[in-house]
């Protein structure tokens, strides 16, 4: 499809990269392997199944405790709920920030 001023409106399939649809879609933690490879528009959200509390985890806290090369799969096992103090069965997921 061509724009009236000659601009091509169709994008080539091999240009750029694809980001998941939706501004707040959760991604599995296996989508990225380490904290330094995680794009800045993703946040890490922790969730406690016991008291159903969830909250955003600051990257600087993860870097301080686990280091910059921290595996994202290890984050969930290191979480502790601040409300009920439960450890172990908490989960973590990635969420994309809105534009």
N, CA, C and O atoms as CSV, one atom per row, in Angstrom:
chain,resi,resn,atom,element,x,y,z
A,1,UNK,N,N,0.848,-1.171,0.000
A,1,UNK,CA,C,0.000,0.000,0.000
A,1,UNK,C,C,0.896,1.237,0.000
A,1,UNK,O,O,1.860,1.323,0.761
A,2,UNK,N,N,0.568,2.163,-0.843
A,2,UNK,CA,C,1.357,3.388,-0.957
A,2,UNK,C,C,0.564,4.575,-0.442
A,2,UNK,O,O,-0.637,4.692,-0.686
A,3,UNK,N,N,1.238,5.433,0.258
A,3,UNK,CA,C,0.673,6.695,0.703
A,3,UNK,C,C,0.644,7.629,-0.497
A,3,UNK,O,O,1.419,7.434,-1.433
A,4,UNK,N,N,-0.208,8.621,-0.501
A,4,UNK,CA,C,-0.324,9.486,-1.672
A,4,UNK,C,C,0.937,10.288,-1.941
A,4,UNK,O,O,1.127,10.777,-3.055
A,5,UNK,N,N,1.805,10.434,-0.943
A,5,UNK,CA,C,3.059,11.159,-1.160
A,5,UNK,C,C,4.215,10.207,-1.466
A,5,UNK,O,O,5.374,10.620,-1.483
A,6,UNK,N,N,3.903,8.945,-1.706
A,6,UNK,CA,C,4.936,7.988,-2.090
A,6,UNK,C,C,5.585,7.258,-0.934
A,6,UNK,O,O,6.605,6.597,-1.132
A,7,UNK,N,N,5.030,7.351,0.277
A,7,UNK,CA,C,5.587,6.659,1.434
A,7,UNK,C,C,5.025,5.249,1.453
A,7,UNK,O,O,3.814,5.056,1.337
A,8,UNK,N,N,5.899,4.267,1.598
A,8,UNK,CA,C,5.455,2.881,1.657
A,8,UNK,C,C,4.943,2.592,3.066
A,8,UNK,O,O,5.704,2.675,4.030
A,9,UNK,N,N,3.661,2.254,3.194
A,9,UNK,CA,C,3.058,2.032,4.505
A,9,UNK,C,C,3.208,0.604,5.003
A,9,UNK,O,O,2.996,0.345,6.188
A,10,UNK,N,N,3.562,-0.314,4.144
A,10,UNK,CA,C,3.763,-1.695,4.570
A,10,UNK,C,C,5.199,-1.882,5.014
A,10,UNK,O,O,6.130,-1.408,4.363
A,11,UNK,N,N,5.370,-2.567,6.112
A,11,UNK,CA,C,6.690,-2.800,6.670
A,11,UNK,C,C,7.247,-4.119,6.153
A,11,UNK,O,O,6.501,-5.084,5.987
A,12,UNK,N,N,8.515,-4.170,5.905
A,12,UNK,CA,C,9.148,-5.424,5.518
A,12,UNK,C,C,9.153,-6.368,6.714
A,12,UNK,O,O,9.267,-5.926,7.857
A,13,UNK,N,N,9.029,-7.662,6.455
A,13,UNK,CA,C,8.949,-8.642,7.540
A,13,UNK,C,C,10.262,-8.824,8.286
A,13,UNK,O,O,10.258,-9.215,9.453
A,14,UNK,N,N,11.370,-8.551,7.640
A,14,UNK,CA,C,12.662,-8.825,8.264
A,14,UNK,C,C,13.297,-7.603,8.918
A,14,UNK,O,O,14.483,-7.640,9.247
A,15,UNK,N,N,12.552,-6.533,9.112
A,15,UNK,CA,C,13.092,-5.306,9.688
A,15,UNK,C,C,12.650,-5.183,11.141
A,15,UNK,O,O,11.479,-5.398,11.451
A,16,UNK,N,N,13.572,-4.842,12.029
A,16,UNK,CA,C,13.236,-4.580,13.430
A,16,UNK,C,C,13.020,-5.846,14.232
A,16,UNK,O,O,13.541,-6.907,13.889
A,17,UNK,N,N,12.258,-5.731,15.290
A,17,UNK,CA,C,11.976,-6.850,16.165
A,17,UNK,C,C,10.519,-6.786,16.578
A,17,UNK,O,O,9.870,-5.749,16.442
A,18,UNK,N,N,10.018,-7.878,17.073
A,18,UNK,CA,C,8.617,-7.968,17.463
A,18,UNK,C,C,8.516,-7.941,18.978
A,18,UNK,O,O,9.243,-8.659,19.663
A,19,UNK,N,N,7.635,-7.130,19.495
A,19,UNK,CA,C,7.368,-7.053,20.928
A,19,UNK,C,C,5.972,-7.610,21.137
A,19,UNK,O,O,5.104,-7.426,20.283
A,20,UNK,N,N,5.735,-8.292,22.260
A,20,UNK,CA,C,4.423,-8.863,22.539
A,20,UNK,C,C,3.323,-7.823,22.484
A,20,UNK,O,O,3.548,-6.651,22.786
A,21,UNK,N,N,2.137,-8.253,22.101
A,21,UNK,CA,C,1.010,-7.337,21.975
A,21,UNK,C,C,0.544,-6.860,23.342
A,21,UNK,O,O,0.752,-7.542,24.346
A,22,UNK,N,N,-0.078,-5.707,23.383
A,22,UNK,CA,C,-0.644,-5.194,24.623
A,22,UNK,C,C,0.391,-4.512,25.487
A,22,UNK,O,O,1.556,-4.909,25.504
A,23,UNK,N,N,-0.031,-3.488,26.203
A,23,UNK,CA,C,0.931,-2.731,26.991
A,23,UNK,C,C,1.182,-3.342,28.358
A,23,UNK,O,O,2.166,-2.989,29.009
A,24,UNK,N,N,0.333,-4.235,28.809
A,24,UNK,CA,C,0.509,-4.797,30.154
A,24,UNK,C,C,0.499,-6.323,30.156
A,24,UNK,O,O,0.151,-6.935,31.166
A,25,UNK,N,N,0.867,-6.931,29.065
A,25,UNK,CA,C,0.860,-8.383,28.966
A,25,UNK,C,C,2.022,-8.974,29.759
A,25,UNK,O,O,3.141,-8.465,29.705
A,26,UNK,N,N,1.754,-10.034,30.483
A,26,UNK,CA,C,2.808,-10.716,31.227
A,26,UNK,C,C,3.588,-11.621,30.291
A,26,UNK,O,O,3.013,-12.285,29.428
A,27,UNK,N,N,4.868,-11.642,30.463
A,27,UNK,CA,C,5.756,-12.506,29.692
A,27,UNK,C,C,6.329,-13.547,30.649
A,27,UNK,O,O,6.497,-13.264,31.835
A,28,UNK,N,N,6.627,-14.732,30.158
A,28,UNK,CA,C,7.271,-15.719,31.033
A,28,UNK,C,C,8.693,-15.288,31.367
A,28,UNK,O,O,9.330,-14.575,30.592
A,29,UNK,N,N,9.176,-15.713,32.498
A,29,UNK,CA,C,10.523,-15.336,32.913
A,29,UNK,C,C,11.581,-15.972,32.021
A,29,UNK,O,O,12.734,-15.544,32.035
A,30,UNK,N,N,11.209,-16.985,31.248
A,30,UNK,CA,C,12.173,-17.635,30.361
A,30,UNK,C,C,12.381,-16.868,29.062
A,30,UNK,O,O,13.201,-17.272,28.238
A,31,UNK,N,N,11.653,-15.763,28.860
A,31,UNK,CA,C,11.809,-14.988,27.630
A,31,UNK,C,C,13.189,-14.335,27.567
A,31,UNK,O,O,13.743,-14.181,26.478
A,32,UNK,N,N,13.747,-13.953,28.698
A,32,UNK,CA,C,15.086,-13.369,28.784
A,32,UNK,C,C,15.850,-14.131,29.848
A,32,UNK,O,O,15.268,-14.544,30.852
A,33,UNK,N,N,17.137,-14.323,29.645
A,33,UNK,CA,C,17.873,-15.154,30.587
A,33,UNK,C,C,18.487,-14.391,31.755
A,33,UNK,O,O,18.454,-14.884,32.882
A,34,UNK,N,N,19.049,-13.198,31.522
A,34,UNK,CA,C,19.685,-12.465,32.615
A,34,UNK,C,C,19.101,-11.063,32.744
A,34,UNK,O,O,18.423,-10.568,31.844
A,35,UNK,N,N,19.376,-10.444,33.874
A,35,UNK,CA,C,18.850,-9.108,34.160
A,35,UNK,C,C,19.416,-8.057,33.215
A,35,UNK,O,O,18.712,-7.115,32.853
A,36,UNK,N,N,20.669,-8.199,32.813
A,36,UNK,CA,C,21.258,-7.195,31.925
A,36,UNK,C,C,20.724,-7.281,30.498
A,36,UNK,O,O,20.883,-6.326,29.738
A,37,UNK,N,N,20.103,-8.382,30.111
A,37,UNK,CA,C,19.511,-8.519,28.777
A,37,UNK,C,C,18.047,-8.083,28.737
A,37,UNK,O,O,17.463,-7.964,27.660
A,38,UNK,N,N,17.466,-7.851,29.888
A,38,UNK,CA,C,16.058,-7.461,29.968
A,38,UNK,C,C,15.901,-6.007,29.529
A,38,UNK,O,O,16.555,-5.131,30.095
A,39,UNK,N,N,15.047,-5.721,28.530
A,39,UNK,CA,C,14.864,-4.329,28.092
A,39,UNK,C,C,14.281,-3.468,29.207
A,39,UNK,O,O,13.621,-3.976,30.113
A,40,UNK,N,N,14.529,-2.172,29.135
A,40,UNK,CA,C,14.122,-1.270,30.212
A,40,UNK,C,C,12.618,-1.054,30.274
A,40,UNK,O,O,12.121,-0.547,31.279
A,41,UNK,N,N,11.878,-1.422,29.236
A,41,UNK,CA,C,10.427,-1.229,29.262
A,41,UNK,C,C,9.699,-2.406,29.909
A,41,UNK,O,O,8.469,-2.449,29.903
A,42,UNK,N,N,10.445,-3.362,30.465
A,42,UNK,CA,C,9.850,-4.452,31.231
A,42,UNK,C,C,10.128,-4.242,32.712
A,42,UNK,O,O,11.217,-3.809,33.089
A,43,UNK,N,N,9.153,-4.544,33.542
A,43,UNK,CA,C,9.335,-4.517,34.989
A,43,UNK,C,C,9.122,-5.927,35.522
A,43,UNK,O,O,8.453,-6.747,34.893
A,44,UNK,N,N,9.691,-6.196,36.674
A,44,UNK,CA,C,9.550,-7.499,37.314
A,44,UNK,C,C,8.527,-7.357,38.424
A,44,UNK,O,O,8.643,-6.482,39.282
A,45,UNK,N,N,7.528,-8.220,38.401
A,45,UNK,CA,C,6.437,-8.183,39.373
A,45,UNK,C,C,6.478,-9.473,40.183
A,45,UNK,O,O,6.518,-10.567,39.620
A,46,UNK,N,N,6.468,-9.338,41.506
A,46,UNK,CA,C,6.420,-10.494,42.390
A,46,UNK,C,C,5.013,-10.696,42.920
A,46,UNK,O,O,4.274,-9.734,43.127
A,47,UNK,N,N,4.640,-11.975,43.144
A,47,UNK,CA,C,3.288,-12.297,43.596
A,47,UNK,C,C,3.342,-13.366,44.672
A,47,UNK,O,O,4.035,-14.373,44.523
A,48,UNK,N,N,2.605,-13.145,45.762
A,48,UNK,CA,C,2.511,-14.105,46.863
A,48,UNK,C,C,1.163,-14.816,46.770
A,48,UNK,O,O,0.129,-14.152,46.845
A,49,UNK,N,N,1.134,-16.138,46.608
A,49,UNK,CA,C,-0.143,-16.848,46.503
A,49,UNK,C,C,-0.878,-16.984,47.839
A,49,UNK,O,O,-2.085,-17.223,47.860
A,50,UNK,N,N,-0.165,-16.836,48.935
A,50,UNK,CA,C,-0.792,-17.000,50.255
A,50,UNK,C,C,-1.693,-15.819,50.608
A,50,UNK,O,O,-2.854,-16.013,50.966
A,51,UNK,N,N,-1.168,-14.595,50.512
A,51,UNK,CA,C,-1.971,-13.418,50.865
A,51,UNK,C,C,-2.406,-12.628,49.629
A,51,UNK,O,O,-3.055,-11.590,49.756
A,52,UNK,N,N,-2.056,-13.109,48.445
A,52,UNK,CA,C,-2.437,-12.507,47.161
A,52,UNK,C,C,-1.938,-11.075,46.998
A,52,UNK,O,O,-2.600,-10.249,46.369
A,53,UNK,N,N,-0.809,-10.793,47.545
A,53,UNK,CA,C,-0.194,-9.470,47.391
A,53,UNK,C,C,0.772,-9.514,46.216
A,53,UNK,O,O,1.482,-10.501,46.025
A,54,UNK,N,N,0.798,-8.453,45.436
A,54,UNK,CA,C,1.771,-8.362,44.355
A,54,UNK,C,C,2.369,-6.970,44.344
A,54,UNK,O,O,1.752,-6.011,44.808
A,55,UNK,N,N,3.557,-6.872,43.818
A,55,UNK,CA,C,4.223,-5.582,43.759
A,55,UNK,C,C,5.395,-5.608,42.804
A,55,UNK,O,O,5.945,-6.662,42.485
A,56,UNK,N,N,5.760,-4.433,42.362
A,56,UNK,CA,C,6.877,-4.283,41.440
A,56,UNK,C,C,8.189,-4.369,42.209
A,56,UNK,O,O,8.308,-3.818,43.304
A,57,UNK,N,N,9.167,-5.056,41.641
A,57,UNK,CA,C,10.473,-5.220,42.266
A,57,UNK,C,C,11.455,-4.304,41.553
A,57,UNK,O,O,11.579,-4.355,40.329
A,58,UNK,N,N,12.145,-3.477,42.304
A,58,UNK,CA,C,13.105,-2.538,41.717
A,58,UNK,C,C,14.336,-3.292,41.220
A,58,UNK,O,O,14.851,-4.180,41.898
A,59,UNK,N,N,14.794,-2.926,40.037
A,59,UNK,CA,C,15.980,-3.571,39.464
A,59,UNK,C,C,17.225,-3.322,40.298
A,59,UNK,O,O,18.099,-4.185,40.380
A,60,UNK,N,N,17.315,-2.162,40.911
A,60,UNK,CA,C,18.513,-1.875,41.713
A,60,UNK,C,C,18.602,-2.802,42.921
A,60,UNK,O,O,19.701,-3.154,43.349
A,61,UNK,N,N,17.451,-3.204,43.478
A,61,UNK,CA,C,17.465,-4.150,44.594
A,61,UNK,C,C,17.944,-5.526,44.144
A,61,UNK,O,O,18.682,-6.200,44.863
A,62,UNK,N,N,17.521,-5.939,42.955
A,62,UNK,CA,C,17.966,-7.231,42.426
A,62,UNK,C,C,19.458,-7.192,42.144
A,62,UNK,O,O,20.180,-8.141,42.452
A,63,UNK,N,N,19.923,-6.090,41.555
A,63,UNK,CA,C,21.354,-5.944,41.275
A,63,UNK,C,C,22.182,-5.967,42.554
A,63,UNK,O,O,23.274,-6.535,42.586
A,64,UNK,N,N,21.658,-5.349,43.602
A,64,UNK,CA,C,22.393,-5.287,44.867
A,64,UNK,C,C,22.515,-6.675,45.492
A,64,UNK,O,O,23.567,-7.025,46.027
A,65,UNK,N,N,21.446,-7.464,45.427
A,65,UNK,CA,C,21.443,-8.771,46.083
A,65,UNK,C,C,22.057,-9.862,45.202
A,65,UNK,O,O,22.892,-10.638,45.667
A,66,UNK,N,N,21.646,-9.923,43.932
A,66,UNK,CA,C,22.056,-11.028,43.060
A,66,UNK,C,C,23.123,-10.665,42.034
A,66,UNK,O,O,23.756,-11.555,41.466
A,67,UNK,N,N,23.335,-9.366,41.787
A,67,UNK,CA,C,24.321,-8.947,40.795
A,67,UNK,C,C,23.667,-8.637,39.455
A,67,UNK,O,O,22.514,-8.995,39.218
A,68,UNK,N,N,24.418,-7.964,38.579
A,68,UNK,CA,C,23.881,-7.534,37.289
A,68,UNK,C,C,23.644,-8.720,36.359
A,68,UNK,O,O,22.748,-8.664,35.517
A,69,UNK,N,N,24.408,-9.768,36.489
A,69,UNK,CA,C,24.258,-10.948,35.639
A,69,UNK,C,C,23.321,-11.985,36.265
A,69,UNK,O,O,23.436,-13.176,35.979
A,70,UNK,N,N,22.412,-11.541,37.103
A,70,UNK,CA,C,21.498,-12.451,37.795
A,70,UNK,C,C,20.582,-13.152,36.802
A,70,UNK,O,O,20.060,-12.527,35.878
A,71,UNK,N,N,20.395,-14.426,36.992
A,71,UNK,CA,C,19.456,-15.179,36.168
A,71,UNK,C,C,18.039,-14.830,36.603
A,71,UNK,O,O,17.729,-14.825,37.795
A,72,UNK,N,N,17.193,-14.542,35.641
A,72,UNK,CA,C,15.819,-14.173,35.977
A,72,UNK,C,C,15.055,-15.345,36.583
A,72,UNK,O,O,14.102,-15.136,37.334
A,73,UNK,N,N,15.456,-16.560,36.271
A,73,UNK,CA,C,14.788,-17.724,36.848
A,73,UNK,C,C,15.076,-17.869,38.345
A,73,UNK,O,O,14.321,-18.543,39.046
A,74,UNK,N,N,16.151,-17.251,38.849
A,74,UNK,CA,C,16.488,-17.322,40.277
A,74,UNK,C,C,15.760,-16.301,41.119
A,74,UNK,O,O,15.727,-16.433,42.343
A,75,UNK,N,N,15.176,-15.290,40.509
A,75,UNK,CA,C,14.561,-14.198,41.264
A,75,UNK,C,C,13.380,-14.693,42.091
A,75,UNK,O,O,13.232,-14.298,43.247
A,76,UNK,N,N,12.540,-15.547,41.519
A,76,UNK,CA,C,11.334,-16.013,42.215
A,76,UNK,C,C,11.667,-16.768,43.501
A,76,UNK,O,O,10.950,-16.634,44.493
A,77,UNK,N,N,12.725,-17.547,43.500
A,77,UNK,CA,C,13.057,-18.321,44.701
A,77,UNK,C,C,13.676,-17.466,45.803
A,77,UNK,O,O,13.762,-17.909,46.949
A,78,UNK,N,N,14.107,-16.254,45.477
A,78,UNK,CA,C,14.702,-15.359,46.476
A,78,UNK,C,C,13.701,-14.366,47.063
A,78,UNK,O,O,14.059,-13.592,47.950
A,79,UNK,N,N,12.466,-14.373,46.590
A,79,UNK,CA,C,11.475,-13.395,47.048
A,79,UNK,C,C,10.904,-13.768,48.408
A,79,UNK,O,O,10.753,-14.947,48.729
A,80,UNK,N,N,10.587,-12.743,49.207
A,80,UNK,CA,C,9.904,-12.915,50.488
A,80,UNK,C,C,8.800,-11.879,50.544
A,80,UNK,O,O,9.035,-10.703,50.266
A,81,UNK,N,N,7.605,-12.302,50.897
A,81,UNK,CA,C,6.461,-11.395,50.974
A,81,UNK,C,C,6.643,-10.456,52.165
A,81,UNK,O,O,7.003,-10.893,53.257
A,82,UNK,N,N,6.392,-9.164,51.949
A,82,UNK,CA,C,6.551,-8.201,53.036
A,82,UNK,C,C,5.344,-8.170,53.962
A,82,UNK,O,O,5.438,-7.644,55.071
A,83,UNK,N,N,4.220,-8.719,53.535
A,83,UNK,CA,C,3.032,-8.730,54.382
A,83,UNK,C,C,2.975,-9.980,55.266
A,83,UNK,O,O,2.856,-9.863,56.486
A,84,UNK,N,N,3.059,-11.165,54.670
A,84,UNK,CA,C,2.908,-12.395,55.456
A,84,UNK,C,C,4.239,-13.105,55.717
A,84,UNK,O,O,4.262,-14.152,56.363
A,85,UNK,N,N,5.338,-12.550,55.224
A,85,UNK,CA,C,6.697,-13.065,55.442
A,85,UNK,C,C,6.917,-14.461,54.866
A,85,UNK,O,O,7.846,-15.152,55.284
A,86,UNK,N,N,6.094,-14.886,53.928
A,86,UNK,CA,C,6.258,-16.209,53.334
A,86,UNK,C,C,7.382,-16.197,52.311
A,86,UNK,O,O,7.593,-15.203,51.616
A,87,UNK,N,N,8.093,-17.298,52.226
A,87,UNK,CA,C,9.195,-17.474,51.297
A,87,UNK,C,C,9.026,-18.795,50.576
A,87,UNK,O,O,8.478,-19.740,51.145
A,88,UNK,N,N,9.470,-18.882,49.374
A,88,UNK,CA,C,9.501,-20.179,48.695
A,88,UNK,C,C,8.497,-20.344,47.579
A,88,UNK,O,O,8.890,-20.663,46.456
A,89,UNK,N,N,7.225,-20.143,47.836
A,89,UNK,CA,C,6.222,-20.391,46.793
A,89,UNK,C,C,5.832,-19.120,46.042
A,89,UNK,O,O,4.879,-19.136,45.262
A,90,UNK,N,N,6.544,-18.031,46.262
A,90,UNK,CA,C,6.251,-16.789,45.546
A,90,UNK,C,C,6.669,-16.926,44.089
A,90,UNK,O,O,7.560,-17.707,43.757
A,91,UNK,N,N,6.017,-16.161,43.231
A,91,UNK,CA,C,6.345,-16.221,41.809
A,91,UNK,C,C,6.682,-14.828,41.303
A,91,UNK,O,O,6.345,-13.823,41.928
A,92,UNK,N,N,7.348,-14.791,40.169
A,92,UNK,CA,C,7.725,-13.527,39.537
A,92,UNK,C,C,7.384,-13.607,38.058
A,92,UNK,O,O,7.473,-14.672,37.447
A,93,UNK,N,N,6.997,-12.480,37.492
A,93,UNK,CA,C,6.709,-12.419,36.061
A,93,UNK,C,C,7.165,-11.075,35.520
A,93,UNK,O,O,7.458,-10.152,36.280
A,94,UNK,N,N,7.220,-10.979,34.213
A,94,UNK,CA,C,7.616,-9.746,33.537
A,94,UNK,C,C,6.376,-9.065,33.004
A,94,UNK,O,O,5.482,-9.718,32.467
A,95,UNK,N,N,6.319,-7.756,33.152
A,95,UNK,CA,C,5.224,-6.975,32.577
A,95,UNK,C,C,5.810,-5.833,31.788
A,95,UNK,O,O,6.827,-5.250,32.163
A,96,UNK,N,N,5.153,-5.520,30.686
A,96,UNK,CA,C,5.614,-4.438,29.836
A,96,UNK,C,C,4.973,-3.144,30.291
A,96,UNK,O,O,3.762,-3.092,30.505
A,97,UNK,N,N,5.773,-2.094,30.441
A,97,UNK,CA,C,5.258,-0.790,30.851
A,97,UNK,C,C,4.409,-0.185,29.741
A,97,UNK,O,O,4.682,-0.417,28.563
A,98,UNK,N,N,3.378,0.590,30.096
A,98,UNK,CA,C,2.605,1.272,29.058
A,98,UNK,C,C,3.449,2.344,28.388
A,98,UNK,O,O,4.411,2.851,28.964
A,99,UNK,N,N,3.076,2.672,27.178
A,99,UNK,CA,C,3.851,3.676,26.424
A,99,UNK,C,C,3.697,5.044,26.997
A,99,UNK,O,O,4.281,5.998,26.483
